[in-house]
Amino acid sequence: MDLTLLKDGFFVMVIGMGTVFAFLTVMIFAMDINAYVLKIVNKYFPEEIPVDRTAAKKKKSQNSDDEIALAIACALRASGQ
């Protein structure tokens, strides 16, 4: 086996892994800076929170169902069944 091929392969591997490591390091710093900038922007320009009107209707109908079930249970209990 030729030792120079092994050395060249190892050198290419180190260069490739170093490039990936450097890119990921830069990307992490960029994401941290982006998060910091977005916190500042959200402080002055907050996002509007959408109101979910269907959840209120569902909750109201669920309360009605609960009240009906409670009334039926009370009526059955009062009648002795």
Biopython code that builds the backbone (N, CA, C, O; Angstrom):
import numpy as np
from Bio.PDB.StructureBuilder import StructureBuilder

atoms = [
    (1, "MET", "N", (0.849, -1.175, 0.000)),
    (1, "MET", "CA", (0.000, 0.000, 0.000)),
    (1, "MET", "C", (0.891, 1.233, 0.000)),
    (1, "MET", "O", (1.896, 1.306, 0.708)),
    (2, "ASP", "N", (0.493, 2.187, -0.808)),
    (2, "ASP", "CA", (1.286, 3.401, -0.946)),
    (2, "ASP", "C", (0.941, 4.363, 0.198)),
    (2, "ASP", "O", (-0.225, 4.712, 0.384)),
    (3, "LEU", "N", (1.931, 4.781, 0.947)),
    (3, "LEU", "CA", (1.730, 5.641, 2.108)),
    (3, "LEU", "C", (1.358, 7.073, 1.706)),
    (3, "LEU", "O", (0.683, 7.773, 2.462)),
    (4, "THR", "N", (1.791, 7.503, 0.537)),
    (4, "THR", "CA", (1.470, 8.878, 0.108)),
    (4, "THR", "C", (-0.016, 9.026, -0.177)),
    (4, "THR", "O", (-0.596, 10.080, 0.082)),
    (5, "LEU", "N", (-0.639, 7.976, -0.710)),
    (5, "LEU", "CA", (-2.090, 8.039, -0.950)),
    (5, "LEU", "C", (-2.847, 8.158, 0.371)),
    (5, "LEU", "O", (-3.835, 8.888, 0.464)),
    (6, "LEU", "N", (-2.385, 7.448, 1.373)),
    (6, "LEU", "CA", (-3.021, 7.518, 2.684)),
    (6, "LEU", "C", (-2.860, 8.912, 3.284)),
    (6, "LEU", "O", (-3.800, 9.447, 3.873)),
    (7, "LYS", "N", (-1.685, 9.495, 3.139)),
    (7, "LYS", "CA", (-1.449, 10.854, 3.646)),
    (7, "LYS", "C", (-2.319, 11.870, 2.901)),
    (7, "LYS", "O", (-2.897, 12.765, 3.518)),
    (8, "ASP", "N", (-2.411, 11.730, 1.584)),
    (8, "ASP", "CA", (-3.237, 12.654, 0.796)),
    (8, "ASP", "C", (-4.719, 12.521, 1.171)),
    (8, "ASP", "O", (-5.431, 13.519, 1.287)),
    (9, "GLY", "N", (-5.163, 11.297, 1.355)),
    (9, "GLY", "CA", (-6.552, 11.081, 1.756)),
    (9, "GLY", "C", (-6.847, 11.675, 3.119)),
    (9, "GLY", "O", (-7.897, 12.282, 3.329)),
    (10, "PHE", "N", (-5.912, 11.498, 4.049)),
    (10, "PHE", "CA", (-6.076, 12.077, 5.379)),
    (10, "PHE", "C", (-6.087, 13.603, 5.306)),
    (10, "PHE", "O", (-6.858, 14.256, 6.009)),
    (11, "PHE", "N", (-5.235, 14.167, 4.457)),
    (11, "PHE", "CA", (-5.176, 15.626, 4.303)),
    (11, "PHE", "C", (-6.489, 16.162, 3.734)),
    (11, "PHE", "O", (-6.998, 17.179, 4.204)),
    (12, "VAL", "N", (-7.035, 15.488, 2.731)),
    (12, "VAL", "CA", (-8.311, 15.912, 2.143)),
    (12, "VAL", "C", (-9.427, 15.789, 3.175)),
    (12, "VAL", "O", (-10.305, 16.650, 3.239)),
    (13, "MET", "N", (-9.403, 14.726, 3.987)),
    (13, "MET", "CA", (-10.413, 14.548, 5.017)),
    (13, "MET", "C", (-10.348, 15.670, 6.047)),
    (13, "MET", "O", (-11.383, 16.205, 6.442)),
    (14, "VAL", "N", (-9.148, 16.032, 6.485)),
    (14, "VAL", "CA", (-8.983, 17.106, 7.470)),
    (14, "VAL", "C", (-9.458, 18.435, 6.898)),
    (14, "VAL", "O", (-10.116, 19.208, 7.594)),
    (15, "ILE", "N", (-9.130, 18.710, 5.631)),
    (15, "ILE", "CA", (-9.583, 19.953, 4.995)),
    (15, "ILE", "C", (-11.114, 19.976, 4.908)),
    (15, "ILE", "O", (-11.728, 21.001, 5.203)),
    (16, "GLY", "N", (-11.722, 18.887, 4.519)),
    (16, "GLY", "CA", (-13.180, 18.832, 4.397)),
    (16, "GLY", "C", (-13.874, 18.979, 5.741)),
    (16, "GLY", "O", (-14.846, 19.724, 5.865)),
    (17, "MET", "N", (-13.376, 18.271, 6.745)),
    (17, "MET", "CA", (-13.997, 18.367, 8.073)),
    (17, "MET", "C", (-13.773, 19.747, 8.684)),
    (17, "MET", "O", (-14.637, 20.265, 9.390)),
    (18, "GLY", "N", (-12.627, 20.331, 8.416)),
    (18, "GLY", "CA", (-12.365, 21.691, 8.902)),
    (18, "GLY", "C", (-13.289, 22.701, 8.258)),
    (18, "GLY", "O", (-13.768, 23.623, 8.918)),
    (19, "THR", "N", (-13.542, 22.531, 6.967)),
    (19, "THR", "CA", (-14.454, 23.432, 6.263)),
    (19, "THR", "C", (-15.868, 23.313, 6.830)),
    (19, "THR", "O", (-16.524, 24.329, 7.060)),
    (20, "VAL", "N", (-16.337, 22.107, 7.054)),
    (20, "VAL", "CA", (-17.674, 21.903, 7.617)),
    (20, "VAL", "C", (-17.751, 22.488, 9.018)),
    (20, "VAL", "O", (-18.731, 23.148, 9.361)),
    (21, "PHE", "N", (-16.726, 22.253, 9.830)),
    (21, "PHE", "CA", (-16.711, 22.780, 11.190)),
    (21, "PHE", "C", (-16.739, 24.309, 11.181)),
    (21, "PHE", "O", (-17.468, 24.923, 11.960)),
    (22, "ALA", "N", (-15.947, 24.923, 10.304)),
    (22, "ALA", "CA", (-15.921, 26.389, 10.216)),
    (22, "ALA", "C", (-17.282, 26.920, 9.768)),
    (22, "ALA", "O", (-17.769, 27.909, 10.316)),
    (23, "PHE", "N", (-17.895, 26.277, 8.784)),
    (23, "PHE", "CA", (-19.202, 26.725, 8.314)),
    (23, "PHE", "C", (-20.248, 26.622, 9.415)),
    (23, "PHE", "O", (-21.031, 27.551, 9.612)),
    (24, "LEU", "N", (-20.272, 25.508, 10.130)),
    (24, "LEU", "CA", (-21.256, 25.342, 11.200)),
    (24, "LEU", "C", (-21.038, 26.345, 12.327)),
    (24, "LEU", "O", (-22.002, 26.840, 12.911)),
    (25, "THR", "N", (-19.781, 26.648, 12.636)),
    (25, "THR", "CA", (-19.482, 27.643, 13.669)),
    (25, "THR", "C", (-19.990, 29.016, 13.248)),
    (25, "THR", "O", (-20.615, 29.721, 14.042)),
    (26, "VAL", "N", (-19.723, 29.397, 12.004)),
    (26, "VAL", "CA", (-20.204, 30.689, 11.499)),
    (26, "VAL", "C", (-21.725, 30.720, 11.487)),
    (26, "VAL", "O", (-22.328, 31.743, 11.813)),
    (27, "MET", "N", (-22.353, 29.603, 11.114)),
    (27, "MET", "CA", (-23.811, 29.551, 11.069)),
    (27, "MET", "C", (-24.415, 29.715, 12.458)),
    (27, "MET", "O", (-25.426, 30.401, 12.610)),
    (28, "ILE", "N", (-23.813, 29.097, 13.474)),
    (28, "ILE", "CA", (-24.325, 29.232, 14.839)),
    (28, "ILE", "C", (-24.219, 30.677, 15.311)),
    (28, "ILE", "O", (-25.157, 31.204, 15.908)),
    (29, "PHE", "N", (-23.087, 31.317, 15.050)),
    (29, "PHE", "CA", (-22.951, 32.726, 15.429)),
    (29, "PHE", "C", (-23.949, 33.602, 14.686)),
    (29, "PHE", "O", (-24.513, 34.531, 15.264)),
    (30, "ALA", "N", (-24.169, 33.313, 13.413)),
    (30, "ALA", "CA", (-25.144, 34.092, 12.640)),
    (30, "ALA", "C", (-26.550, 33.912, 13.194)),
    (30, "ALA", "O", (-27.317, 34.873, 13.248)),
    (31, "MET", "N", (-26.901, 32.695, 13.607)),
    (31, "MET", "CA", (-28.228, 32.460, 14.175)),
    (31, "MET", "C", (-28.385, 33.167, 15.521)),
    (31, "MET", "O", (-29.461, 33.685, 15.821)),
    (32, "ASP", "N", (-27.341, 33.196, 16.325)),
    (32, "ASP", "CA", (-27.399, 33.911, 17.601)),
    (32, "ASP", "C", (-27.581, 35.406, 17.384)),
    (32, "ASP", "O", (-28.374, 36.047, 18.073)),
    (33, "ILE", "N", (-26.850, 35.957, 16.429)),
    (33, "ILE", "CA", (-26.989, 37.388, 16.119)),
    (33, "ILE", "C", (-28.386, 37.672, 15.589)),
    (33, "ILE", "O", (-28.991, 38.686, 15.939)),
    (34, "ASN", "N", (-28.903, 36.779, 14.742)),
    (34, "ASN", "CA", (-30.248, 36.936, 14.204)),
    (34, "ASN", "C", (-31.289, 36.924, 15.324)),
    (34, "ASN", "O", (-32.219, 37.730, 15.305)),
    (35, "ALA", "N", (-31.149, 36.034, 16.287)),
    (35, "ALA", "CA", (-32.089, 35.970, 17.408)),
    (35, "ALA", "C", (-32.039, 37.259, 18.222)),
    (35, "ALA", "O", (-33.075, 37.768, 18.649)),
    (36, "TYR", "N", (-30.846, 37.781, 18.435)),
    (36, "TYR", "CA", (-30.704, 39.031, 19.190)),
    (36, "TYR", "C", (-31.364, 40.194, 18.448)),
    (36, "TYR", "O", (-32.061, 41.009, 19.053)),
    (37, "VAL", "N", (-31.141, 40.264, 17.140)),
    (37, "VAL", "CA", (-31.736, 41.346, 16.341)),
    (37, "VAL", "C", (-33.258, 41.221, 16.336)),
    (37, "VAL", "O", (-33.961, 42.226, 16.441)),
    (38, "LEU", "N", (-33.772, 39.999, 16.215)),
    (38, "LEU", "CA", (-35.227, 39.819, 16.198)),
    (38, "LEU", "C", (-35.860, 40.171, 17.538)),
    (38, "LEU", "O", (-36.991, 40.656, 17.568)),
    (39, "LYS", "N", (-35.163, 39.941, 18.643)),
    (39, "LYS", "CA", (-35.690, 40.360, 19.942)),
    (39, "LYS", "C", (-35.833, 41.873, 19.990)),
    (39, "LYS", "O", (-36.829, 42.392, 20.494)),
    (40, "ILE", "N", (-34.851, 42.571, 19.472)),
    (40, "ILE", "CA", (-34.910, 44.034, 19.457)),
    (40, "ILE", "C", (-36.037, 44.505, 18.544)),
    (40, "ILE", "O", (-36.786, 45.414, 18.904)),
    (41, "VAL", "N", (-36.165, 43.895, 17.365)),
    (41, "VAL", "CA", (-37.216, 44.291, 16.423)),
    (41, "VAL", "C", (-38.588, 44.002, 17.017)),
    (41, "VAL", "O", (-39.494, 44.825, 16.884)),
    (42, "ASN", "N", (-38.766, 42.853, 17.669)),
    (42, "ASN", "CA", (-40.059, 42.515, 18.280)),
    (42, "ASN", "C", (-40.401, 43.427, 19.435)),
    (42, "ASN", "O", (-41.575, 43.600, 19.762)),
    (43, "LYS", "N", (-39.401, 44.011, 20.055)),
    (43, "LYS", "CA", (-39.659, 44.941, 21.150)),
    (43, "LYS", "C", (-40.376, 46.187, 20.636)),
    (43, "LYS", "O", (-41.271, 46.712, 21.298)),
    (44, "TYR", "N", (-39.979, 46.659, 19.450)),
    (44, "TYR", "CA", (-40.562, 47.877, 18.893)),
    (44, "TYR", "C", (-41.704, 47.603, 17.922)),
    (44, "TYR", "O", (-42.583, 48.450, 17.761)),
    (45, "PHE", "N", (-41.712, 46.457, 17.280)),
    (45, "PHE", "CA", (-42.759, 46.086, 16.337)),
    (45, "PHE", "C", (-43.288, 44.693, 16.670)),
    (45, "PHE", "O", (-42.967, 43.734, 15.968)),
    (46, "PRO", "N", (-44.092, 44.562, 17.729)),
    (46, "PRO", "CA", (-44.569, 43.221, 18.113)),
    (46, "PRO", "C", (-45.561, 42.672, 17.090)),
    (46, "PRO", "O", (-46.260, 43.422, 16.409)),
    (47, "GLU", "N", (-45.602, 41.356, 17.002)),
    (47, "GLU", "CA", (-46.537, 40.706, 16.099)),
    (47, "GLU", "C", (-47.927, 40.708, 16.717)),
    (47, "GLU", "O", (-48.084, 40.607, 17.934)),
    (48, "GLU", "N", (-48.929, 40.823, 15.859)),
    (48, "GLU", "CA", (-50.300, 40.750, 16.344)),
    (48, "GLU", "C", (-50.644, 39.291, 16.593)),
    (48, "GLU", "O", (-50.308, 38.420, 15.791)),
    (49, "ILE", "N", (-51.312, 39.032, 17.704)),
    (49, "ILE", "CA", (-51.722, 37.667, 18.029)),
    (49, "ILE", "C", (-53.130, 37.467, 17.483)),
    (49, "ILE", "O", (-54.055, 38.169, 17.891)),
    (50, "PRO", "N", (-53.303, 36.519, 16.565)),
    (50, "PRO", "CA", (-54.640, 36.319, 15.990)),
    (50, "PRO", "C", (-55.592, 35.720, 17.025)),
    (50, "PRO", "O", (-55.206, 34.873, 17.832)),
    (51, "VAL", "N", (-56.833, 36.174, 16.983)),
    (51, "VAL", "CA", (-57.855, 35.683, 17.902)),
    (51, "VAL", "C", (-58.565, 34.521, 17.229)),
    (51, "VAL", "O", (-59.070, 34.664, 16.116)),
    (52, "ASP", "N", (-58.611, 33.378, 17.890)),
    (52, "ASP", "CA", (-59.262, 32.197, 17.353)),
    (52, "ASP", "C", (-60.706, 32.193, 17.835)),
    (52, "ASP", "O", (-60.989, 31.842, 18.980)),
    (53, "ARG", "N", (-61.608, 32.583, 16.954)),
    (53, "ARG", "CA", (-63.017, 32.693, 17.334)),
    (53, "ARG", "C", (-63.694, 31.329, 17.397)),
    (53, "ARG", "O", (-64.686, 31.170, 18.108)),
    (54, "THR", "N", (-63.186, 30.352, 16.676)),
    (54, "THR", "CA", (-63.820, 29.034, 16.693)),
    (54, "THR", "C", (-63.581, 28.334, 18.024)),
    (54, "THR", "O", (-64.400, 27.519, 18.447)),
    (55, "ALA", "N", (-62.467, 28.640, 18.692)),
    (55, "ALA", "CA", (-62.198, 28.011, 19.989)),
    (55, "ALA", "C", (-63.214, 28.468, 21.027)),
    (55, "ALA", "O", (-63.634, 27.682, 21.876)),
    (56, "ALA", "N", (-63.608, 29.735, 20.963)),
    (56, "ALA", "CA", (-64.596, 30.245, 21.910)),
    (56, "ALA", "C", (-65.944, 29.569, 21.687)),
    (56, "ALA", "O", (-66.648, 29.254, 22.646)),
    (57, "LYS", "N", (-66.306, 29.343, 20.421)),
    (57, "LYS", "CA", (-67.576, 28.675, 20.130)),
    (57, "LYS", "C", (-67.545, 27.235, 20.606)),
    (57, "LYS", "O", (-68.525, 26.738, 21.161)),
    (58, "LYS", "N", (-66.414, 26.560, 20.387)),
    (58, "LYS", "CA", (-66.297, 25.178, 20.832)),
    (58, "LYS", "C", (-66.378, 25.089, 22.347)),
    (58, "LYS", "O", (-67.015, 24.187, 22.891)),
    (59, "LYS", "N", (-65.731, 26.026, 23.024)),
    (59, "LYS", "CA", (-65.744, 26.024, 24.481)),
    (59, "LYS", "C", (-67.162, 26.264, 24.993)),
    (59, "LYS", "O", (-67.592, 25.641, 25.964)),
    (60, "LYS", "N", (-67.881, 27.166, 24.337)),
    (60, "LYS", "CA", (-69.246, 27.459, 24.753)),
    (60, "LYS", "C", (-70.139, 26.234, 24.568)),
    (60, "LYS", "O", (-70.940, 25.912, 25.446)),
    (61, "SER", "N", (-70.008, 25.551, 23.430)),
    (61, "SER", "CA", (-70.839, 24.369, 23.202)),
    (61, "SER", "C", (-70.436, 23.231, 24.144)),
    (61, "SER", "O", (-71.285, 22.442, 24.561)),
    (62, "GLN", "N", (-69.166, 23.145, 24.475)),
    (62, "GLN", "CA", (-68.720, 22.110, 25.411)),
    (62, "GLN", "C", (-69.304, 22.380, 26.795)),
    (62, "GLN", "O", (-69.730, 21.451, 27.481)),
    (63, "ASN", "N", (-69.327, 23.648, 27.211)),
    (63, "ASN", "CA", (-69.933, 23.986, 28.498)),
    (63, "ASN", "C", (-71.415, 23.641, 28.498)),
    (63, "ASN", "O", (-71.939, 23.152, 29.499)),
    (64, "SER", "N", (-72.094, 23.893, 27.384)),
    (64, "SER", "CA", (-73.512, 23.562, 27.288)),
    (64, "SER", "C", (-73.710, 22.065, 27.412)),
    (64, "SER", "O", (-74.622, 21.614, 28.104)),
    (65, "ASP", "N", (-72.862, 21.287, 26.744)),
    (65, "ASP", "CA", (-72.959, 19.832, 26.834)),
    (65, "ASP", "C", (-72.710, 19.357, 28.262)),
    (65, "ASP", "O", (-73.389, 18.451, 28.746)),
    (66, "ASP", "N", (-71.750, 19.960, 28.925)),
    (66, "ASP", "CA", (-71.461, 19.592, 30.307)),
    (66, "ASP", "C", (-72.639, 19.917, 31.213)),
    (66, "ASP", "O", (-72.976, 19.140, 32.107)),
    (67, "GLU", "N", (-73.263, 21.064, 30.982)),
    (67, "GLU", "CA", (-74.411, 21.458, 31.792)),
    (67, "GLU", "C", (-75.595, 20.516, 31.554)),
    (67, "GLU", "O", (-76.315, 20.171, 32.491)),
    (68, "ILE", "N", (-75.793, 20.106, 30.308)),
    (68, "ILE", "CA", (-76.881, 19.189, 29.995)),
    (68, "ILE", "C", (-76.638, 17.834, 30.659)),
    (68, "ILE", "O", (-77.554, 17.243, 31.232)),
    (69, "ALA", "N", (-75.404, 17.351, 30.579)),
    (69, "ALA", "CA", (-75.078, 16.075, 31.208)),
    (69, "ALA", "C", (-75.257, 16.155, 32.714)),
    (69, "ALA", "O", (-75.730, 15.197, 33.326)),
    (70, "LEU", "N", (-74.894, 17.264, 33.320)),
    (70, "LEU", "CA", (-75.066, 17.451, 34.751)),
    (70, "LEU", "C", (-76.544, 17.474, 35.123)),
    (70, "LEU", "O", (-76.943, 16.899, 36.136)),
    (71, "ALA", "N", (-77.358, 18.140, 34.302)),
    (71, "ALA", "CA", (-78.797, 18.189, 34.569)),
    (71, "ALA", "C", (-79.414, 16.800, 34.479)),
    (71, "ALA", "O", (-80.266, 16.444, 35.293)),
    (72, "ILE", "N", (-78.992, 16.021, 33.501)),
    (72, "ILE", "CA", (-79.516, 14.665, 33.360)),
    (72, "ILE", "C", (-79.101, 13.810, 34.551)),
    (72, "ILE", "O", (-79.907, 13.049, 35.086)),
    (73, "ALA", "N", (-77.845, 13.934, 34.963)),
    (73, "ALA", "CA", (-77.373, 13.157, 36.109)),
    (73, "ALA", "C", (-78.132, 13.543, 37.379)),
    (73, "ALA", "O", (-78.479, 12.672, 38.176)),
    (74, "CYS", "N", (-78.389, 14.821, 37.574)),
    (74, "CYS", "CA", (-79.145, 15.269, 38.753)),
    (74, "CYS", "C", (-80.581, 14.752, 38.711)),
    (74, "CYS", "O", (-81.137, 14.352, 39.734)),
    (75, "ALA", "N", (-81.171, 14.763, 37.522)),
    (75, "ALA", "CA", (-82.549, 14.284, 37.399)),
    (75, "ALA", "C", (-82.629, 12.790, 37.678)),
    (75, "ALA", "O", (-83.556, 12.328, 38.344)),
    (76, "LEU", "N", (-81.664, 12.039, 37.171)),
    (76, "LEU", "CA", (-81.659, 10.598, 37.443)),
    (76, "LEU", "C", (-81.450, 10.314, 38.913)),
    (76, "LEU", "O", (-82.071, 9.407, 39.467)),
    (77, "ARG", "N", (-80.585, 11.077, 39.546)),
    (77, "ARG", "CA", (-80.309, 10.890, 40.978)),
    (77, "ARG", "C", (-81.539, 11.235, 41.821)),
    (77, "ARG", "O", (-81.859, 10.552, 42.793)),
    (78, "ALA", "N", (-82.212, 12.306, 41.423)),
    (78, "ALA", "CA", (-83.394, 12.715, 42.164)),
    (78, "ALA", "C", (-84.539, 11.719, 41.999)),
    (78, "ALA", "O", (-85.333, 11.536, 42.922)),
    (79, "SER", "N", (-84.636, 11.071, 40.829)),
    (79, "SER", "CA", (-85.725, 10.137, 40.603)),
    (79, "SER", "C", (-85.454, 8.779, 41.243)),
    (79, "SER", "O", (-86.353, 7.943, 41.326)),
    (80, "GLY", "N", (-84.230, 8.556, 41.692)),
    (80, "GLY", "CA", (-83.931, 7.333, 42.403)),
    (80, "GLY", "C", (-83.361, 6.224, 41.532)),
    (80, "GLY", "O", (-83.242, 5.099, 42.016)),
    (81, "GLN", "N", (-83.019, 6.460, 40.340)),
    (81, "GLN", "CA", (-82.484, 5.408, 39.466)),
    (81, "GLN", "C", (-81.004, 5.290, 39.632)),
    (81, "GLN", "O", (-80.375, 4.457, 38.979)),
]
sb = StructureBuilder()
sb.init_structure("model")
sb.init_model(0)
sb.init_chain("A")
sb.init_seg("    ")
for serial, (resi, resn, name, xyz) in enumerate(atoms, 1):
    if name == "N":
        sb.init_residue(resn, " ", resi, " ")
    sb.init_atom(name, np.array(xyz, "f"), 0.0, 1.0, " ", f" {name:<3s}", serial, name[0])
structure = sb.get_structure()
